[in-house]
Amino acid sequence: MGKEKKIGIKFILNKRLKPIVFEGEDYFPVYCVVVYNRMSNQISFTPTYKFGYLTEKEFHSFVEERTDANIRSELEDFERTIEAIIRFEHRIQADNFRLTGLKDKISSYRQNMLRALEIALNRLLLKHHPLDGIDPERLTFGELYHIIEAKDPEIRQRINGPLEAQIEAFLSLLSFLHTQEGSAPVLLDWLDPAFQAKYRNTIFNVDPINDPVYQRDPVFRKIKHAFPVQISRIPSYLSILDKMIFQAA
């Protein structure tokens, strides 16, 4: 494997734009210049300080010298997020990767992981089995599958190949997430190798008795039995979820 290309990140005070004048001082927006693989992009960065603009003196102190702990943390989080997205998307897209749209991607990767993947999977299922008047964003995967199965009891026998593997991968991740404590993961969390390792190391040990959704939701329980985790497919689940995460973002 070749050496990873360097990601250049530099913050600037954009004095080309009209400042906000407050108490006789000029406040300008902060921008971030990102350079990677002979490509560059410039995106805005808004610190949670006053109204998100800084004077030249504040920029030097807070951004260049990083003297404020809160703003320093925001800067470091912004840098980590940019680097994680670039590394991940370049790995997925290879030569097709571009830096365009990076600002929107930062927001997209903040989506709730479970819901974003569920909506993406709902769309795939509806593409496989179209139904009029169904909004994939208003139903859980279990609810949608139940509706389709009621109209077509043989649907399970006709789901195979990539869609079958995608459903298995999603359900394995869903069971894993059900057993985790703390705040709900966002898509960005998947880009953390430690998160993926925890999923991979836990997937065989998720006991349904510890999954509250499995216990109280007969529809989910039925789907889990219909699409059990396949040991032979475990290595592929990670790459399948990679692509699903990328498409959902």
C-alpha positions as a Markdown table, in Angstrom:
| # | Residue | x | y | z |
|---|---|---|---|---|
| 1 | Met | 0.0 | 0.0 | 0.0 |
| 2 | Gly | 1.4 | 3.4 | -1.0 |
| 3 | Lys | 1.9 | 6.2 | 1.4 |
| 4 | Glu | -1.3 | 8.3 | 2.0 |
| 5 | Lys | -1.4 | 11.6 | 0.3 |
| 6 | Lys | -1.1 | 14.6 | 2.6 |
| 7 | Ile | -4.3 | 16.7 | 3.3 |
| 8 | Gly | -3.5 | 20.4 | 3.6 |
| 9 | Ile | -5.9 | 22.4 | 5.8 |
| 10 | Lys | -5.4 | 26.1 | 6.4 |
| 11 | Phe | -7.7 | 28.6 | 8.1 |
| 12 | Ile | -7.9 | 32.1 | 6.7 |
| 13 | Leu | -9.8 | 35.3 | 7.6 |
| 14 | Asn | -11.7 | 36.2 | 4.5 |
| 15 | Lys | -11.2 | 39.9 | 4.3 |
| 16 | Arg | -12.4 | 39.9 | 0.7 |
| 17 | Leu | -16.0 | 39.7 | 1.9 |
| 18 | Lys | -17.9 | 42.6 | 3.5 |
| 19 | Pro | -17.3 | 42.7 | 7.2 |
| 20 | Ile | -19.8 | 43.0 | 10.0 |
| 21 | Val | -19.1 | 46.3 | 11.9 |
| 22 | Phe | -19.7 | 46.0 | 15.6 |
| 23 | Glu | -18.7 | 48.6 | 18.2 |
| 24 | Gly | -16.4 | 50.2 | 15.6 |
| 25 | Glu | -14.5 | 47.0 | 14.7 |
| 26 | Asp | -14.6 | 44.9 | 11.5 |
| 27 | Tyr | -15.5 | 41.3 | 11.9 |
| 28 | Phe | -14.8 | 38.9 | 9.0 |
| 29 | Pro | -15.8 | 35.3 | 8.3 |
| 30 | Val | -13.3 | 32.4 | 8.7 |
| 31 | Tyr | -12.7 | 30.1 | 5.8 |
| 32 | Cys | -10.9 | 26.8 | 5.5 |
| 33 | Val | -8.7 | 26.1 | 2.5 |
| 34 | Val | -8.4 | 22.4 | 1.8 |
| 35 | Val | -5.8 | 21.0 | -0.5 |
| 36 | Tyr | -5.6 | 17.3 | -1.5 |
| 37 | Asn | -4.2 | 15.4 | -4.4 |
| 38 | Arg | -3.7 | 18.5 | -6.5 |
| 39 | Met | -7.2 | 19.7 | -5.8 |
| 40 | Ser | -8.4 | 22.5 | -3.6 |
| 41 | Asn | -11.6 | 23.8 | -2.1 |
| 42 | Gln | -12.5 | 26.6 | 0.2 |
| 43 | Ile | -15.3 | 26.3 | 2.7 |
| 44 | Ser | -16.6 | 28.4 | 5.5 |
| 45 | Phe | -16.0 | 27.7 | 9.2 |
| 46 | Thr | -18.2 | 29.3 | 11.8 |
| 47 | Pro | -16.9 | 29.2 | 15.3 |
| 48 | Thr | -19.5 | 29.4 | 18.2 |
| 49 | Tyr | -18.2 | 32.8 | 19.2 |
| 50 | Lys | -20.3 | 35.9 | 19.1 |
| 51 | Phe | -21.9 | 35.9 | 15.7 |
| 52 | Gly | -19.3 | 33.5 | 14.1 |
| 53 | Tyr | -17.1 | 36.3 | 12.7 |
| 54 | Leu | -13.7 | 37.4 | 14.1 |
| 55 | Thr | -11.6 | 40.5 | 14.1 |
| 56 | Glu | -8.0 | 40.2 | 12.8 |
| 57 | Lys | -6.8 | 40.2 | 16.5 |
| 58 | Glu | -9.2 | 37.5 | 17.5 |
| 59 | Phe | -8.3 | 35.4 | 14.4 |
| 60 | His | -4.6 | 35.6 | 15.3 |
| 61 | Ser | -5.3 | 34.6 | 18.9 |
| 62 | Phe | -8.1 | 32.1 | 18.5 |
| 63 | Val | -7.2 | 30.4 | 15.2 |
| 64 | Glu | -3.5 | 30.9 | 14.6 |
| 65 | Glu | -2.4 | 30.7 | 18.2 |
| 66 | Arg | -5.4 | 28.6 | 19.4 |
| 67 | Thr | -5.6 | 30.3 | 22.8 |
| 68 | Asp | -9.3 | 29.6 | 23.4 |
| 69 | Ala | -10.0 | 26.0 | 24.5 |
| 70 | Asn | -13.5 | 25.9 | 23.0 |
| 71 | Ile | -12.6 | 27.3 | 19.6 |
| 72 | Arg | -9.5 | 25.1 | 19.5 |
| 73 | Ser | -11.7 | 22.1 | 20.1 |
| 74 | Glu | -14.0 | 23.2 | 17.3 |
| 75 | Leu | -11.1 | 23.7 | 14.9 |
| 76 | Glu | -9.6 | 20.3 | 15.7 |
| 77 | Asp | -13.0 | 18.6 | 15.3 |
| 78 | Phe | -13.5 | 20.4 | 11.9 |
| 79 | Glu | -10.0 | 19.2 | 10.8 |
| 80 | Arg | -10.6 | 15.6 | 11.9 |
| 81 | Thr | -14.0 | 15.6 | 10.1 |
| 82 | Ile | -12.6 | 16.9 | 6.8 |
| 83 | Glu | -9.7 | 14.4 | 6.9 |
| 84 | Ala | -12.0 | 11.5 | 7.7 |
| 85 | Ile | -14.4 | 12.3 | 4.9 |
| 86 | Ile | -11.7 | 12.8 | 2.3 |
| 87 | Arg | -9.9 | 9.5 | 3.3 |
| 88 | Phe | -13.1 | 7.6 | 3.2 |
| 89 | Glu | -14.6 | 9.0 | 0.0 |
| 90 | His | -11.3 | 8.7 | -1.8 |
| 91 | Arg | -11.1 | 5.1 | -0.8 |
| 92 | Ile | -14.6 | 4.5 | -2.2 |
| 93 | Gln | -14.4 | 6.6 | -5.3 |
| 94 | Ala | -10.7 | 6.2 | -6.2 |
| 95 | Asp | -9.9 | 8.3 | -9.3 |
| 96 | Asn | -13.4 | 9.7 | -9.4 |
| 97 | Phe | -13.0 | 11.5 | -6.1 |
| 98 | Arg | -13.4 | 15.3 | -6.1 |
| 99 | Leu | -13.3 | 17.9 | -3.3 |
| 100 | Thr | -16.4 | 19.7 | -4.6 |
| 101 | Gly | -19.4 | 19.8 | -2.3 |
| 102 | Leu | -17.2 | 19.2 | 0.8 |
| 103 | Lys | -19.2 | 21.7 | 2.9 |
| 104 | Asp | -22.5 | 19.9 | 2.2 |
| 105 | Lys | -20.8 | 16.5 | 2.9 |
| 106 | Ile | -19.8 | 17.7 | 6.4 |
| 107 | Ser | -23.5 | 18.3 | 7.2 |
| 108 | Ser | -24.6 | 15.1 | 5.5 |
| 109 | Tyr | -22.2 | 12.9 | 7.6 |
| 110 | Arg | -23.9 | 14.4 | 10.7 |
| 111 | Gln | -27.1 | 12.5 | 9.9 |
| 112 | Asn | -28.3 | 9.8 | 12.3 |
| 113 | Met | -26.7 | 6.6 | 11.0 |
| 114 | Leu | -29.6 | 4.3 | 11.6 |
| 115 | Arg | -32.2 | 6.5 | 10.0 |
| 116 | Ala | -30.1 | 7.5 | 7.0 |
| 117 | Leu | -29.2 | 3.9 | 6.2 |
| 118 | Glu | -32.8 | 2.8 | 6.8 |
| 119 | Ile | -34.1 | 5.4 | 4.3 |
| 120 | Ala | -31.5 | 4.3 | 1.7 |
| 121 | Leu | -32.4 | 0.7 | 2.2 |
| 122 | Asn | -36.1 | 1.5 | 1.9 |
| 123 | Arg | -35.4 | 3.1 | -1.5 |
| 124 | Leu | -33.5 | 0.0 | -2.6 |
| 125 | Leu | -36.4 | -2.2 | -1.5 |
| 126 | Leu | -39.0 | -0.1 | -3.3 |
| 127 | Lys | -36.8 | -0.1 | -6.4 |
| 128 | His | -36.9 | -3.9 | -6.3 |
| 129 | His | -40.6 | -4.0 | -5.5 |
| 130 | Pro | -42.3 | -0.8 | -6.5 |
| 131 | Leu | -45.4 | 0.4 | -4.6 |
| 132 | Asp | -47.5 | 3.5 | -5.3 |
| 133 | Gly | -48.0 | 6.1 | -2.6 |
| 134 | Ile | -45.2 | 4.9 | -0.3 |
| 135 | Asp | -42.8 | 7.5 | 1.1 |
| 136 | Pro | -39.5 | 5.7 | 2.1 |
| 137 | Glu | -38.7 | 8.4 | 4.6 |
| 138 | Arg | -41.8 | 7.9 | 6.6 |
| 139 | Leu | -41.5 | 4.2 | 7.4 |
| 140 | Thr | -39.0 | 2.0 | 9.2 |
| 141 | Phe | -37.5 | -0.8 | 7.1 |
| 142 | Gly | -39.6 | -3.3 | 9.1 |
| 143 | Glu | -42.8 | -1.4 | 8.4 |
| 144 | Leu | -42.1 | -1.2 | 4.7 |
| 145 | Tyr | -41.1 | -4.9 | 4.5 |
| 146 | His | -44.3 | -5.8 | 6.3 |
| 147 | Ile | -46.4 | -3.8 | 3.9 |
| 148 | Ile | -44.8 | -5.4 | 0.9 |
| 149 | Glu | -45.0 | -8.9 | 2.4 |
| 150 | Ala | -48.7 | -8.5 | 3.0 |
| 151 | Lys | -49.2 | -7.8 | -0.7 |
| 152 | Asp | -46.6 | -10.4 | -1.9 |
| 153 | Pro | -46.1 | -13.2 | 0.6 |
| 154 | Glu | -43.4 | -14.7 | -1.6 |
| 155 | Ile | -41.2 | -11.5 | -1.5 |
| 156 | Arg | -38.5 | -13.2 | 0.6 |
| 157 | Gln | -37.9 | -15.9 | -2.0 |
| 158 | Arg | -37.3 | -13.3 | -4.6 |
| 159 | Ile | -34.8 | -11.2 | -2.7 |
| 160 | Asn | -31.3 | -12.4 | -3.4 |
| 161 | Gly | -27.9 | -11.2 | -4.6 |
| 162 | Pro | -26.8 | -7.7 | -3.6 |
| 163 | Leu | -30.1 | -6.6 | -2.0 |
| 164 | Glu | -30.1 | -9.7 | 0.2 |
| 165 | Ala | -26.6 | -9.0 | 1.3 |
| 166 | Gln | -27.4 | -5.3 | 1.9 |
| 167 | Ile | -30.4 | -6.2 | 4.1 |
| 168 | Glu | -28.2 | -8.7 | 6.1 |
| 169 | Ala | -25.5 | -6.1 | 6.6 |
| 170 | Phe | -28.0 | -3.4 | 7.7 |
| 171 | Leu | -29.7 | -5.8 | 10.2 |
| 172 | Ser | -26.4 | -6.9 | 11.6 |
| 173 | Leu | -25.5 | -3.2 | 12.2 |
| 174 | Leu | -28.9 | -2.5 | 13.6 |
| 175 | Ser | -28.6 | -5.3 | 16.1 |
| 176 | Phe | -25.2 | -4.0 | 17.1 |
| 177 | Leu | -26.5 | -0.4 | 17.5 |
| 178 | His | -29.4 | -1.6 | 19.6 |
| 179 | Thr | -26.9 | -2.9 | 22.2 |
| 180 | Gln | -24.8 | 0.2 | 22.4 |
| 181 | Glu | -25.2 | 2.9 | 25.0 |
| 182 | Gly | -24.7 | 6.6 | 24.7 |
| 183 | Ser | -25.9 | 9.0 | 22.0 |
| 184 | Ala | -27.1 | 7.7 | 18.6 |
| 185 | Pro | -24.2 | 7.3 | 16.1 |
| 186 | Val | -24.1 | 9.5 | 13.0 |
| 187 | Leu | -22.7 | 8.5 | 9.6 |
| 188 | Leu | -19.4 | 10.1 | 10.5 |
| 189 | Asp | -18.9 | 7.6 | 13.3 |
| 190 | Trp | -18.6 | 4.8 | 10.7 |
| 191 | Leu | -15.5 | 6.5 | 9.3 |
| 192 | Asp | -13.7 | 5.9 | 12.6 |
| 193 | Pro | -11.7 | 2.6 | 12.4 |
| 194 | Ala | -12.4 | 2.0 | 16.1 |
| 195 | Phe | -16.1 | 2.0 | 15.5 |
| 196 | Gln | -15.9 | -0.4 | 12.7 |
| 197 | Ala | -13.6 | -2.7 | 14.7 |
| 198 | Lys | -16.1 | -2.7 | 17.6 |
| 199 | Tyr | -18.9 | -3.6 | 15.1 |
| 200 | Arg | -16.8 | -6.3 | 13.5 |
| 201 | Asn | -15.8 | -7.8 | 16.9 |
| 202 | Thr | -19.3 | -7.7 | 18.3 |
| 203 | Ile | -21.4 | -9.0 | 15.4 |
| 204 | Phe | -21.1 | -12.6 | 16.3 |
| 205 | Asn | -21.9 | -12.0 | 20.0 |
| 206 | Val | -25.1 | -9.9 | 19.8 |
| 207 | Asp | -27.6 | -12.0 | 21.8 |
| 208 | Pro | -31.2 | -11.3 | 20.8 |
| 209 | Ile | -32.2 | -11.5 | 24.5 |
| 210 | Asn | -30.2 | -8.3 | 25.0 |
| 211 | Asp | -31.8 | -6.5 | 22.1 |
| 212 | Pro | -34.9 | -4.7 | 23.4 |
| 213 | Val | -36.2 | -4.1 | 19.8 |
| 214 | Tyr | -35.9 | -7.8 | 19.0 |
| 215 | Gln | -37.9 | -8.6 | 22.1 |
| 216 | Arg | -40.8 | -6.2 | 21.7 |
| 217 | Asp | -41.1 | -6.0 | 17.9 |
| 218 | Pro | -42.4 | -9.2 | 16.2 |
| 219 | Val | -41.9 | -7.7 | 12.7 |
| 220 | Phe | -38.3 | -7.0 | 13.4 |
| 221 | Arg | -37.9 | -10.4 | 14.9 |
| 222 | Lys | -39.4 | -12.0 | 11.8 |
| 223 | Ile | -37.2 | -10.1 | 9.5 |
| 224 | Lys | -34.1 | -11.1 | 11.5 |
| 225 | His | -35.0 | -14.7 | 11.1 |
| 226 | Ala | -35.6 | -14.2 | 7.4 |
| 227 | Phe | -32.3 | -12.5 | 6.9 |
| 228 | Pro | -29.8 | -14.1 | 9.4 |
| 229 | Val | -26.2 | -13.0 | 9.4 |
| 230 | Gln | -24.2 | -15.2 | 7.1 |
| 231 | Ile | -20.7 | -16.1 | 8.4 |
| 232 | Ser | -19.3 | -16.4 | 4.9 |
| 233 | Arg | -20.5 | -12.9 | 4.2 |
| 234 | Ile | -19.0 | -11.2 | 7.2 |
| 235 | Pro | -16.0 | -9.8 | 5.4 |
| 236 | Ser | -18.2 | -8.3 | 2.7 |
| 237 | Tyr | -20.6 | -6.6 | 5.2 |
| 238 | Leu | -17.9 | -4.0 | 5.9 |
| 239 | Ser | -17.6 | -3.0 | 2.3 |
| 240 | Ile | -21.3 | -3.2 | 1.8 |
| 241 | Leu | -21.9 | -0.8 | 4.7 |
| 242 | Asp | -19.1 | 1.4 | 3.4 |
| 243 | Lys | -21.0 | 1.9 | 0.1 |
| 244 | Met | -24.3 | 2.3 | 1.9 |
| 245 | Ile | -22.8 | 5.0 | 4.2 |
| 246 | Phe | -21.3 | 6.8 | 1.2 |
| 247 | Gln | -24.6 | 6.7 | -0.8 |
| 248 | Ala | -26.6 | 7.8 | 2.3 |
| 249 | Ala | -24.3 | 10.8 | 2.8 |
